[in-house]
Amino acid sequence: NLRTVLLGSNIELYDNRAKFTNCAGGGTCGTCAVLIPDDEHWQKRAPFEAARLKKYSDKARLACNTVIEGDCTVTVQPPRILQ
């Protein structure tokens, strides 16, 4: 999955606090949010993922639940949408 690849590449997926409070890839915390702007050929995100990421763009995904389906550009720690 994308989380494993990012962490294995020494990319800072989590902010300082989330390094200690993340769910280790269980899909329950939402701290591994990433932005994948060009995802139209990827599987749609699941309803539970959309609910977990409601503070982010509709292009945001949970890295721990995203199966890599090809080359992509990823933004880690994307900005939240102001509500």
DSSP file with accessible surface (Angstrom, degrees, kcal/mol):
  #  RESIDUE AA STRUCTURE BP1 BP2  ACC     N-H-->O    O-->H-N    N-H-->O    O-->H-N    TCO  KAPPA ALPHA  PHI   PSI    X-CA   Y-CA   Z-CA
    1    1 A N     >        0   0   79      0, 0.0     4,-1.8     0, 0.0    66,-0.2   0.000 360.0 360.0 360.0 169.4    0.0    0.0    0.0
    2    2 A L  H  >  +     0   0    8     64,-2.6     4,-2.8    61,-0.6     5,-0.2   0.878 360.0  57.8 -63.7 -37.8    1.0    3.6   -0.3
    3    3 A R  H  > S+     0   0   43     60,-1.8     4,-2.7     1,-0.2     5,-0.3   0.937 106.7  48.6 -58.5 -46.4    1.8    4.1    3.4
    4    4 A T  H  > S+     0   0   85     59,-0.2     4,-2.4     1,-0.2    -1,-0.2   0.911 112.7  47.7 -61.7 -42.3    4.3    1.3    3.3
    5    5 A V  H  X S+     0   0   70     -4,-1.8     4,-1.2     2,-0.2    -1,-0.2   0.930 113.1  47.6 -66.1 -45.2    6.0    2.7    0.2
    6    6 A L  H  <>S+     0   0   13     -4,-2.8     5,-2.4     1,-0.2     3,-0.5   0.945 115.6  43.6 -63.3 -47.1    6.2    6.2    1.6
    7    7 A L  H ><5S+     0   0   63     -4,-2.7     3,-1.7    -5,-0.2    -1,-0.2   0.898 111.9  54.3 -65.9 -37.9    7.6    5.2    5.0
    8    8 A G  H 3<5S+     0   0   63     -4,-2.4    -1,-0.2    -5,-0.3    -2,-0.2   0.738 106.8  52.5 -67.0 -20.9   10.0    2.8    3.3
    9    9 A S  T 3<5S-     0   0   72     -4,-1.2    -1,-0.3    -3,-0.5    -2,-0.2   0.220 117.8-114.2 -95.9  10.6   11.3    5.7    1.2
   10   10 A N  T < 5 +     0   0  147     -3,-1.7     2,-0.5     1,-0.2    -3,-0.2   0.823  61.9 155.5  58.7  36.0   11.8    7.8    4.4
   11   11 A I      < -     0   0   71     -5,-2.4     2,-1.5    -6,-0.2    -1,-0.2  -0.800  51.9-117.0 -92.4 131.8    9.2   10.3    3.4
   12   12 A E        +     0   0  112     -2,-0.5    -5,-0.1     1,-0.2    -1,-0.0  -0.511  44.5 165.7 -72.1  90.9    7.7   12.1    6.4
   13   13 A L        +     0   0    1     -2,-1.5    64,-0.4   -10,-0.1     2,-0.3   0.853  58.6  52.1 -75.2 -35.3    4.1   10.9    6.1
   14   14 A Y  S    S-     0   0   15     -3,-0.2    18,-0.1    62,-0.1     2,-0.0  -0.769  78.7-125.5-108.4 148.3    3.1   12.1    9.6
   15   15 A D     >  -     0   0   70     -2,-0.3     4,-1.5    16,-0.2    -1,-0.1  -0.243  49.2 -85.8 -76.3 177.7    3.4   15.5   11.4
   16   16 A N  T  4 S+     0   0  125      1,-0.2     4,-0.4     2,-0.2     3,-0.3   0.902 127.9  42.3 -56.1 -47.2    5.2   15.5   14.8
   17   17 A R  T >> S+     0   0  175      1,-0.2     3,-1.5     2,-0.2     4,-1.0   0.918 111.5  54.8 -67.8 -41.6    2.1   14.6   16.9
   18   18 A A  H 3> S+     0   0    4      1,-0.3     4,-1.5     2,-0.2    -1,-0.2   0.730  90.7  74.6 -68.5 -19.5    0.8   11.9   14.5
   19   19 A K  H 3< S+     0   0   83     -4,-1.5    -1,-0.3    -3,-0.3    -2,-0.2   0.829 110.6  29.8 -59.3 -27.9    4.1   10.1   14.6
   20   20 A F  H <4 S+     0   0  183     -3,-1.5    -1,-0.2    -4,-0.4    -2,-0.2   0.606 124.4  45.3-105.9 -16.9    3.1    9.0   18.1
   21   21 A T  H  < S+     0   0   82     -4,-1.0    -2,-0.2    10,-0.0    -3,-0.2   0.385  80.3 117.3-112.3   5.2   -0.7    8.9   17.7
   22   22 A N     <  -     0   0   37     -4,-1.5    -8,-0.0    -5,-0.1    -3,-0.0  -0.258  69.6-122.9 -73.7 162.5   -1.3    7.1   14.4
   23   23 A C    >   -     0   0   38      1,-0.0     3,-0.6     0, 0.0    -1,-0.1   0.257  43.4-113.4 -91.1  12.9   -3.1    3.8   14.2
   24   24 A A  T 3  S-     0   0   71      1,-0.2    -1,-0.0     2,-0.1    -2,-0.0   0.807  79.2 -44.3  61.0  33.2   -0.1    2.0   12.4
   25   25 A G  T 3  S+     0   0   26    -22,-0.0    -1,-0.2     1,-0.0   -21,-0.1   0.606 102.5 126.4  92.2  13.9   -2.0    1.5    9.2
   26   26 A G  S <  S-     0   0   52     -3,-0.6    -2,-0.1     1,-0.1    -4,-0.0   0.572  71.8-124.4 -81.5 -10.7   -5.3    0.3   10.6
   27   27 A G  S    S+     0   0    5      1,-0.0    25,-0.1    25,-0.0    -1,-0.1   0.661  83.6 102.1  79.8  15.9   -7.4    3.0    8.7
   28   28 A T  S    S+     0   0   84      1,-0.0    -1,-0.0    -5,-0.0    -6,-0.0   0.649  72.5  47.5-107.3 -16.4   -9.0    4.4   11.9
   29   29 A C  S    S-     0   0   43      0, 0.0    -1,-0.0     0, 0.0    -7,-0.0   0.793  79.7-142.6-101.1 -31.7   -7.1    7.6   12.7
   30   30 A G    >   +     0   0   10      1,-0.1     3,-0.9     2,-0.0    -8,-0.1   0.545  63.0 121.9  82.8   5.3   -6.9    9.6    9.4
   31   31 A T  T 3   +     0   0   43      1,-0.2   -16,-0.2   -10,-0.1    46,-0.1   0.623  63.0  65.3 -79.7  -9.0   -3.4   10.9   10.1
   32   32 A C  T 3  S+     0   0    4    -18,-0.1    31,-1.9    44,-0.1    -1,-0.2   0.024  72.0 152.8 -99.4  29.3   -1.9    9.4    7.0
   33   33 A A  E <   +A   62   0A   3     -3,-0.9    44,-1.1    29,-0.2     2,-0.3  -0.321  17.6 177.9 -60.5 135.2   -4.0   11.6    4.7
   34   34 A V  E     -AB  61  76A   0     27,-2.5    27,-2.7    42,-0.2     2,-0.5  -0.936  26.3-126.7-133.3 159.4   -2.3   12.2    1.3
   35   35 A L  E     -AB  60  75A  37     40,-2.6    40,-2.3    -2,-0.3    25,-0.2  -0.940  19.8-177.3-110.5 125.1   -3.5   14.1   -1.7
   36   36 A I        -     0   0    0     23,-2.0     3,-0.4    -2,-0.5    38,-0.1  -0.869   2.5-176.2-120.7  92.8   -3.4   12.3   -5.1
   37   37 A P  S    S+     0   0   64      0, 0.0     2,-0.6     0, 0.0     3,-0.1   0.796  77.2  48.3 -65.9 -26.4   -4.6   14.9   -7.6
   38   38 A D        +     0   0  101     35,-0.4     3,-0.2     1,-0.1    35,-0.1  -0.594  69.8 125.7-115.4  71.7   -4.6   12.6  -10.7
   39   39 A D    >   +     0   0   21     -2,-0.6     3,-2.0    -3,-0.4    -1,-0.1   0.200  25.3 116.6-114.7  18.3   -6.5    9.6   -9.4
   40   40 A E  T 3  S+     0   0   98      1,-0.3    -1,-0.1    -3,-0.1     4,-0.1   0.760  81.2  47.4 -65.1 -20.2   -9.3    9.2  -12.0
   41   41 A H  T 3  S+     0   0  157     -3,-0.2    -1,-0.3     2,-0.1     2,-0.2   0.424  99.0  88.0 -97.9   2.4   -8.0    5.8  -13.1
   42   42 A W  S <  S-     0   0   23     -3,-2.0     3,-0.1     1,-0.1    26,-0.1  -0.541  94.3 -80.8 -94.1 164.7   -7.6    4.5   -9.5
   43   43 A Q        -     0   0  136     24,-0.2    -1,-0.1    -2,-0.2     3,-0.1  -0.321  54.5-103.5 -60.7 145.1  -10.3    2.8   -7.4
   44   44 A K        -     0   0  170      1,-0.1     2,-0.1    -3,-0.1    -1,-0.1  -0.370  42.2 -99.7 -66.5 150.1  -12.8    5.2   -5.8
   45   45 A R        -     0   0   56      1,-0.1    -1,-0.1    15,-0.1    21,-0.0  -0.461  41.7-107.5 -73.9 146.6  -12.2    5.8   -2.1
   46   46 A A     >  -     0   0   34     -2,-0.1     4,-2.3     1,-0.1     3,-0.4  -0.300  25.8-111.0 -70.6 155.1  -14.5    3.8    0.2
   47   47 A P  H  > S+     0   0  114      0, 0.0     4,-2.3     0, 0.0     5,-0.2   0.881 119.0  53.2 -55.9 -39.7  -17.3    5.6    2.1
   48   48 A F  H  > S+     0   0  111      1,-0.2     4,-1.9     2,-0.2     5,-0.1   0.877 109.0  50.4 -65.8 -32.1  -15.6    5.1    5.4
   49   49 A E  H  > S+     0   0    5     -3,-0.4     4,-1.6     2,-0.2    -1,-0.2   0.925 108.9  50.5 -69.9 -43.0  -12.4    6.7    4.0
   50   50 A A  H  < S+     0   0   32     -4,-2.3    -2,-0.2     1,-0.2    -1,-0.2   0.909 110.8  49.8 -60.4 -40.0  -14.4    9.7    2.7
   51   51 A A  H >< S+     0   0   61     -4,-2.3     3,-1.0     1,-0.2    -1,-0.2   0.903 110.1  49.9 -65.9 -39.5  -16.0   10.1    6.2
   52   52 A R  H 3< S+     0   0  122     -4,-1.9     3,-0.3     1,-0.2    -1,-0.2   0.796 116.5  42.7 -68.1 -27.3  -12.5    9.9    7.8
   53   53 A L  T >< S+     0   0    0     -4,-1.6     3,-2.3     1,-0.2    -1,-0.2   0.058  70.7 124.4-110.2  25.3  -11.2   12.6    5.4
   54   54 A K  T <  S+     0   0  147     -3,-1.0    -1,-0.2     1,-0.3    -2,-0.1   0.706  71.1  61.0 -63.7 -16.0  -14.1   15.0    5.3
   55   55 A K  T 3  S+     0   0  105     -3,-0.3    26,-3.6    -4,-0.1    -1,-0.3   0.420 102.8  64.6 -87.3   1.5  -11.8   17.9    6.4
   56   56 A Y  S <  S-     0   0   31     -3,-2.3    24,-0.1    24,-0.2    -3,-0.0  -0.726  97.5 -75.4-119.6 171.2   -9.7   17.4    3.2
   57   57 A S    >   -     0   0   38     22,-0.4     3,-2.0    -2,-0.2    -1,-0.2  -0.147  46.0-109.9 -56.8 156.7  -10.2   17.7   -0.6
   58   58 A D  T 3  S+     0   0  121      1,-0.3    -1,-0.1    -4,-0.1    -4,-0.0   0.577 119.3  64.3 -70.4  -4.6  -12.2   15.0   -2.3
   59   59 A K  T 3  S+     0   0   64      2,-0.1   -23,-2.0   -21,-0.0    -1,-0.3   0.394  80.3 110.4 -93.5   0.9   -8.8   14.0   -3.9
   60   60 A A  E <   -A   35   0A   0     -3,-2.0     2,-0.3   -25,-0.2   -25,-0.2  -0.505  45.7-178.2 -78.1 147.1   -7.5   13.0   -0.4
   61   61 A R  E     -A   34   0A   9    -27,-2.7   -27,-2.5    -2,-0.2     2,-0.6  -0.944  34.4-107.9-137.6 159.0   -6.9    9.4    0.4
   62   62 A L  E >   -A   33   0A   1     -2,-0.3     3,-1.3   -29,-0.2     4,-0.4  -0.824  25.7-148.3 -85.7 121.4   -5.7    7.4    3.4
   63   63 A A  G >  S+     0   0    0    -31,-1.9   -60,-1.8    -2,-0.6     3,-1.1   0.867  95.8  59.2 -60.4 -33.2   -2.2    6.2    2.5
   64   64 A C  G 3  S+     0   0    7      1,-0.3    -1,-0.3   -62,-0.2   -60,-0.1   0.713 112.1  38.7 -70.8 -19.3   -2.8    3.0    4.5
   65   65 A N  G <  S+     0   0   62     -3,-1.3     2,-0.7   -64,-0.1    -1,-0.3   0.258  92.9 101.6-112.1   9.5   -5.8    2.0    2.5
   66   66 A T    <   -     0   0    0     -3,-1.1   -64,-2.6    -4,-0.4     2,-0.4  -0.870  58.7-153.0-103.1 114.2   -4.6    3.1   -1.0
   67   67 A V        -     0   0   93     -2,-0.7     2,-0.3   -66,-0.2   -24,-0.2  -0.693  27.8-114.9 -81.9 130.5   -3.3    0.3   -3.2
   68   68 A I        +     0   0   68     -2,-0.4     3,-0.1     1,-0.1    -1,-0.1  -0.537  37.6 174.1 -71.0 125.9   -0.7    1.6   -5.6
   69   69 A E        -     0   0   79     -2,-0.3     2,-0.3     1,-0.3    -1,-0.1   0.179  59.4 -46.6-117.8  12.3   -2.1    1.3   -9.1
   70   70 A G  S    S-     0   0   36      2,-0.0    -1,-0.3   -28,-0.0     2,-0.0  -0.910  89.9 -24.3 149.4-174.1    0.7    3.1  -11.1
   71   71 A D        +     0   0  168     -2,-0.3     2,-0.3    -3,-0.1    -2,-0.0  -0.349  66.4 159.9 -65.1 146.4    2.8    6.1  -11.1
   72   72 A C        -     0   0   50      2,-0.0     2,-0.5    -2,-0.0   -33,-0.1  -0.988  41.7-116.9-160.4 163.9    1.4    9.1   -9.3
   73   73 A T        -     0   0  104     -2,-0.3     2,-0.4   -35,-0.1   -35,-0.4  -0.925  35.3-167.9-105.0 132.0    2.2   12.4   -7.6
   74   74 A V        -     0   0   40     -2,-0.5     2,-0.6   -38,-0.1   -38,-0.2  -0.974  16.1-157.0-127.1 135.5    1.4   12.5   -3.9
   75   75 A T  E     -B   35   0A  62    -40,-2.3   -40,-2.6    -2,-0.4     2,-0.2  -0.963  18.4-151.7-107.7 118.0    1.3   15.4   -1.5
   76   76 A V  E    S+B   34   0A  40     -2,-0.6   -42,-0.2     1,-0.2   -63,-0.1  -0.605  75.6  16.2 -87.5 153.5    1.8   14.3    2.1
   77   77 A Q  S    S-     0   0   94    -44,-1.1    -1,-0.2   -64,-0.4   -43,-0.1   0.943  88.2-161.9  51.5  55.4    0.3   16.2    5.0
   78   78 A P        -     0   0    9      0, 0.0    -1,-0.1     0, 0.0   -45,-0.1  -0.252  24.5 -93.6 -65.5 156.5   -2.2   18.1    2.7
   79   79 A P        -     0   0  107      0, 0.0   -22,-0.4     0, 0.0     2,-0.2  -0.377  39.7-118.7 -69.3 148.1   -3.8   21.2    3.9
   80   80 A R        -     0   0  135    -24,-0.1     2,-0.4    -3,-0.1   -24,-0.2  -0.576  25.5-111.5 -83.0 153.2   -7.3   20.9    5.5
   81   81 A I        -     0   0   88    -26,-3.6     2,-0.3    -2,-0.2    -1,-0.1  -0.694  32.4-121.9 -83.3 130.5  -10.3   22.6    4.1
   82   82 A L              0   0  167     -2,-0.4    -1,-0.0     1,-0.0   -26,-0.0  -0.540 360.0 360.0 -74.0 134.7  -11.5   25.4    6.3
   83   83 A Q              0   0  185     -2,-0.3    -1,-0.0   -28,-0.0   -28,-0.0  -0.857 360.0 360.0-117.8 360.0  -15.1   25.0    7.3
